[in-house]
Structures are given as C-alpha cells and as structure tokens.
C-alpha cells in the first residue's frame, strides 16, 4: 500500500505543485487549505507524513504542529514545515514546535523526495516496531492467561488427587473414582447386581494371636494386608473390607467387567503364591500361617453401609455367605469355588472334580471344586 501524505498550504498553486510531484512518485495525497482543515483531515484520515506551510491565516504551521504533538497518537507523525521565510530562524522555531524537518520555498524536488523517503522510512520502521511490540504484548497476555489456566488446572488436579487419596482410604479405587466422576447414579445407593465374591483368611491365625505379642500380630497383618491389597488393585477388585486376617473382595461392581469369575480366580492364585512366600518368612519366626480362599457367584444387594461420617461399601446376600463358608472349609493353600464359578473357569483353569461340603448354616451339602492352576 502506498504511503499517505497530507499537503497543507493556503496557496492553491503551491498545493497543486506538491501534490502533482508526489502523486507521480506513487504516493496517495490529500490536501488542506488551512491549519483548521489540516487537523480535521488528520482526524478523519491519518496520514503517514504532513507537508505543512508555516504562514497561513488562522492556525499557523507552528500551531498545527504543537496541537498534533500534544496528542499521543501523533507524537511520531513526520511533519515537514515548508516556508519562504528566513530558513535559519524558521528552522529553530519549527524544531521547537515539534517538526521533524524543514523545506524552503521554492521547493527543490530532489531535496523534497529525499526528505520524504527518509522520514517515511523512519515512520515505517517505527510502525513495525510498534506492531511487533503489540504482538509481543498480546502473546504475553495470552501466555499469562494460559499460565493462569494451567495453574488452575494443576490446582484442580491436585485437589482431585487429594480427594481420590482420601476416598481410597475407605473405598476401592474404582468406587472412589466413580464417586468423584459422578458419571453414573449415586454409586452408594443400594442396587442389585450379580457379582463374584472372594473371601480369604489365614489358617492358624487364632492360635498365632494367642501366643504372639500384639506388635508382632500387627506387623504380620501389615505384611499380609499390604501384599493382598496390591494384588486386589492389580486385578481391579473391589475391596469390601479387611477384618483381621479376613478379607472380602468382589468383582463386577461398581465397575462392570465381562470376566468377573476369571479375574477372581487369577487373583486368588496370585494371592496364594504371594502368601506362600510370606509363609516362609513367617515360618522362620515360628508362625505357621497359610491362607484359604472361597469363591462364589450370585446376586447381591450392594451399596453404602454405615452412618454419616463413616460409610463402607458392602454387599449383602447368600453369595457372600457362601463365599465365606467355602473359605472356612478351604485348607491352607486351597481355593474352593462354587459350581457356578466352575462353569466359567473350565476353559482357563485346571479344576478338581466337585466334592460335597457340609457348610455351616446350610441344610444341604454344597458341591465345590478346588482350583489348581491356570492351563498352559
């Protein structure tokens, strides 16, 4: 785009002379016949440079220059004063008024174009610097906004992690996340669902507690709970409770899974292997402890159990009782599973033929099978 030059002079032939020269050189030219009109032109269509006659009726070139310089928008607008008066004296007056340069009449075209090009080049460089400065300011503001947003996201994330951490002290990771996400109905509200329940406890624990110091009992329980807890989370089970050496876990709630019985059996086998390692350590200290496991599948009512201030996530139904009774019959190192669980495990696990067990609280014998290992 060509630069815009405003020519101001009360003598029409002077205006035409300057305008014709500038237009030929490719500049866009506007004109004004007085100082007042010049100010109106600048306000309506700001020029890139002004050629301003000094002696005019009304506002002189000096007056126009001073008013323009008083406006922050025009502090760097190039102004060239043009006069037929004493050059030395008028140059000083012009510079004091705020002009950038000075031309004497009659105008020398070569000198005119040299001064115009020089001042416009300076103006262009200044505009580029200002544009870059404005862009940097915009980028700085954008960066500050982004930083504030990031800081808020980090703060929200930390707060979310703290909430999850607190909830995980009482609930399984899946339930804690379900509570925070709020993506489903209230997970603590009672509901009915088919689940696979795993119950386990330690053989020999009662006699162990009768002879061992309380501190040693707590140390053993800490090792046992820590090892089992890691495996429960690894297999994405829902921990219902720790009760001394007894642990109850279930699958398929609050997060539904397509392979609840298989997950339960895989977890139980891993737990038995880990408990065998712990048993060797305990045996060196004189404690004979092994784990028995019972697994059953069926429908249960699940939801929050407790009171305001402390709520556990629990399952109630015959399936939990059956799992606990099978665990009670399991010998150290055994995993006993109900017939419904066997049907889901046969393709992946080696399982003994079912045996009838007379379980406490049940009138009829209940068939159950031992899970031996996963098939190769």
ZAMARGU-4260 file (C-alpha; in steps of 0.2 Angstrom, whole numbers, plus 5000, padded with zeros to 4 digits):
<rodrens>
0) 5000/5000/5000 | 5007/5017/4995 | 5010/5030/5009 | 4998/5044/5013 | 5004/5062/5013
5) 4994/5077/5018 | 4999/5093/5009 | 4993/5109/5019 | 4995/5127/5011 | 4983/5141/5009
10) 4990/5145/4991 | 4982/5133/4979 | 4996/5133/4966 | 5008/5128/4980 | 4997/5113/4985
15) 4995/5108/4967 | 5013/5108/4964 | 5017/5097/4978 | 5003/5086/4976 | 5007/5083/4957
20) 5025/5079/4961 | 5020/5066/4975 | 5007/5058/4965 | 5019/5055/4951 | 5030/5046/4963
25) 5016/5034/4968 | 5010/5042/4984 | 4992/5044/4990 | 4990/5063/4993 | 4976/5073/5002
30) 4976/5092/5004 | 4970/5105/5016 | 4970/5124/5013 | 4971/5129/5032 | 4978/5124/5048
35) 4960/5120/5055 | 4956/5110/5039 | 4973/5101/5042 | 4968/5095/5059 | 4951/5089/5053
40) 4960/5079/5039 | 4972/5071/5051 | 4957/5066/5062 | 4947/5059/5048 | 4961/5050/5038
45) 4978/5050/5047 | 4992/5052/5035 | 5009/5045/5036 | 5018/5062/5033 | 5012/5080/5033
50) 5020/5094/5022 | 5014/5109/5032 | 5015/5128/5026 | 5021/5139/5041 | 5012/5155/5037
55) 4993/5153/5035 | 4978/5163/5041 | 4971/5157/5057 | 4981/5142/5064 | 4999/5143/5058
60) 5010/5128/5054 | 5018/5130/5071 | 5001/5130/5079 | 4996/5114/5070 | 5012/5106/5074
65) 5010/5110/5093 | 4992/5103/5093 | 4997/5087/5084 | 5012/5084/5096 | 5000/5086/5111
70) 4990/5071/5105 | 4999/5055/5110 | 4993/5047/5094 | 5003/5059/5083 | 5019/5061/5093
75) 5029/5052/5080 | 5019/5058/5064 | 5033/5065/5052 | 5030/5084/5050 | 5039/5094/5037
80) 5037/5113/5038 | 5038/5122/5022 | 5041/5141/5021 | 5048/5156/5011 | 5054/5165/5027
85) 5072/5166/5034 | 5077/5147/5034 | 5089/5149/5049 | 5076/5157/5060 | 5061/5147/5055
90) 5071/5131/5057 | 5074/5134/5075 | 5055/5139/5078 | 5049/5124/5069 | 5060/5112/5078
95) 5054/5120/5095 | 5036/5117/5089 | 5040/5099/5086 | 5043/5097/5067 | 5054/5084/5061
100) 5062/5093/5046 | 5061/5109/5036 | 5060/5114/5017 | 5062/5131/5010 | 5052/5138/4996
105) 5054/5137/4981 | 5054/5118/4983 | 5068/5108/4976 | 5060/5092/4970 | 5076/5081/4973
110) 5078/5088/4991 | 5059/5086/4994 | 5059/5067/4989 | 5075/5063/4998 | 5067/5070/5014
115) 5050/5062/5011 | 5058/5045/5008 | 5069/5047/5023 | 5055/5052/5035 | 5043/5038/5029
120) 5057/5025/5031 | 5059/5030/5049 | 5040/5030/5051 | 5039/5013/5043 | 5052/5006/5055
125) 5043/5014/5070 | 5027/5006/5065 | 5035/4989/5063 | 5042/4990/5080 | 5026/4996/5087
130) 5017/4981/5078 | 5030/4969/5085 | 5028/4976/5102 | 5009/4975/5101 | 5011/4957/5095
135) 5023/4953/5110 | 5011/4961/5122 | 4997/4950/5115 | 5007/4935/5116 | 5012/4940/5134
140) 4994/4942/5139 | 4990/4925/5130 | 5004/4917/5139 | 4998/4924/5156 | 4981/4918/5153
145) 4987/4901/5148 | 4998/4901/5164 | 4984/4905/5175 | 4973/4892/5166 | 4987/4879/5168
150) 4990/4884/5186 | 4971/4882/5189 | 4971/4865/5181 | 4986/4859/5191 | 4977/4865/5207
155) 4961/4857/5202 | 4971/4841/5198 | 4980/4841/5214 | 4963/4844/5223 | 4956/4829/5213
160) 4971/4818/5218 | 4969/4823/5236 | 4950/4819/5236 | 4954/4802/5227 | 4968/4799/5240
165) 4956/4802/5254 | 4942/4792/5247 | 4954/4777/5243 | 4957/4776/5262 | 4939/4770/5264
170) 4934/4764/5246 | 4941/4754/5232 | 4950/4765/5218 | 4935/4761/5206 | 4922/4766/5219
175) 4932/4782/5224 | 4933/4787/5205 | 4915/4783/5202 | 4910/4795/5217 | 4921/4809/5210
180) 4916/4807/5192 | 4898/4807/5195 | 4895/4800/5178 | 4883/4787/5184 | 4869/4786/5198
185) 4875/4788/5216 | 4886/4773/5217 | 4882/4772/5236 | 4864/4769/5233 | 4858/4752/5236
190) 4856/4741/5220 | 4856/4723/5215 | 4869/4715/5204 | 4877/4698/5200 | 4895/4698/5207
195) 4909/4686/5210 | 4914/4686/5229 | 4931/4681/5235 | 4934/4678/5254 | 4950/4673/5262
200) 4958/4672/5279 | 4973/4664/5287 | 4974/4646/5294 | 4982/4646/5311 | 4979/4664/5314
205) 4969/4662/5330 | 4982/4652/5339 | 4995/4664/5332 | 4987/4679/5341 | 4985/4669/5357
210) 5004/4667/5359 | 5012/4682/5349 | 5014/4699/5355 | 5002/4712/5349 | 5016/4721/5340
215) 5021/4705/5331 | 5002/4702/5326 | 5001/4720/5319 | 5017/4718/5309 | 5011/4701/5301
220) 4994/4709/5297 | 5003/4724/5289 | 5013/4712/5278 | 4998/4702/5274 | 4987/4716/5270
225) 5000/4726/5260 | 5003/4711/5249 | 4985/4706/5246 | 4980/4725/5244 | 4992/4727/5230
230) 4985/4711/5221 | 4967/4717/5224 | 4971/4733/5215 | 4981/4725/5201 | 4966/4714/5197
235) 4954/4728/5199 | 4944/4720/5213 | 4933/4730/5225 | 4938/4728/5242 | 4923/4726/5254
240) 4933/4725/5270 | 4948/4720/5280 | 4943/4711/5296 | 4958/4705/5305 | 4965/4691/5294
245) 4949/4690/5284 | 4947/4699/5268 | 4932/4701/5256 | 4933/4706/5238 | 4920/4706/5224
250) 4920/4709/5205 | 4908/4717/5193 | 4903/4732/5204 | 4904/4746/5204 | 4914/4744/5188
255) 4906/4731/5177 | 4918/4718/5170 | 4914/4704/5157 | 4926/4691/5166 | 4922/4693/5185
260) 4925/4674/5189 | 4941/4673/5179 | 4948/4689/5187 | 4943/4682/5204 | 4952/4665/5201
265) 4968/4674/5194 | 4969/4685/5209 | 4966/4670/5221 | 4981/4661/5213 | 4992/4676/5214
270) 4987/4678/5232 | 4991/4660/5236 | 5008/4662/5228 | 5012/4678/5237 | 5006/4671/5254
275) 5017/4655/5251 | 5032/4667/5250 | 5026/4676/5266 | 5023/4660/5275 | 5041/4655/5273
280) 5046/4671/5281 | 5033/4669/5295 | 5039/4651/5297 | 5057/4657/5301 | 5049/4667/5316
285) 5039/4652/5322 | 5022/4656/5315 | 5013/4643/5304 | 5001/4653/5294 | 4993/4649/5277
290) 4978/4656/5268 | 4962/4648/5262 | 4951/4655/5249 | 4932/4653/5244 | 4924/4660/5228
295) 4906/4661/5224 | 4895/4669/5211 | 4877/4676/5213 | 4866/4691/5215 | 4868/4703/5230
300) 4862/4720/5236 | 4876/4732/5236 | 4878/4750/5242 | 4883/4761/5256 | 4883/4753/5274
305) 4886/4764/5289 | 4881/4781/5296 | 4885/4799/5292 | 4904/4802/5294 | 4908/4784/5290
310) 4901/4773/5276 | 4908/4757/5270 | 4904/4750/5253 | 4896/4732/5256 | 4887/4718/5248
315) 4874/4708/5256 | 4866/4691/5250 | 4868/4672/5250 | 4883/4674/5238 | 4894/4682/5252
320) 4889/4669/5265 | 4893/4655/5253 | 4910/4663/5249 | 4914/4664/5267 | 4908/4646/5271
325) 4919/4639/5257 | 4934/4649/5263 | 4931/4641/5280 | 4932/4624/5273 | 4947/4628/5262
330) 4963/4621/5269 | 4979/4631/5269 | 4984/4634/5251 | 4967/4629/5244 | 4955/4639/5233
335) 4937/4632/5234 | 4924/4638/5221 | 4906/4635/5219 | 4898/4626/5204 | 4893/4642/5196
340) 4911/4648/5196 | 4917/4632/5190 | 4907/4633/5174 | 4916/4650/5170 | 4933/4644/5174
345) 4934/4627/5165 | 4942/4634/5149 | 4956/4643/5158 | 4960/4633/5174 | 4963/4616/5180
350) 4950/4611/5192 | 4947/4596/5203 | 4931/4586/5202 | 4917/4593/5214 | 4916/4587/5231
355) 4901/4589/5243 | 4904/4600/5258 | 4893/4602/5273 | 4894/4621/5276 | 4889/4629/5292
360) 4871/4637/5291 | 4866/4627/5276 | 4855/4612/5277 | 4860/4603/5261 | 4878/4598/5256
365) 4886/4610/5243 | 4897/4604/5229 | 4913/4614/5227 | 4929/4612/5217 | 4947/4616/5220
370) 4956/4627/5208 | 4973/4620/5205 | 4982/4631/5192 | 4980/4640/5176 | 4981/4630/5160
375) 4997/4632/5149
</rodrens>
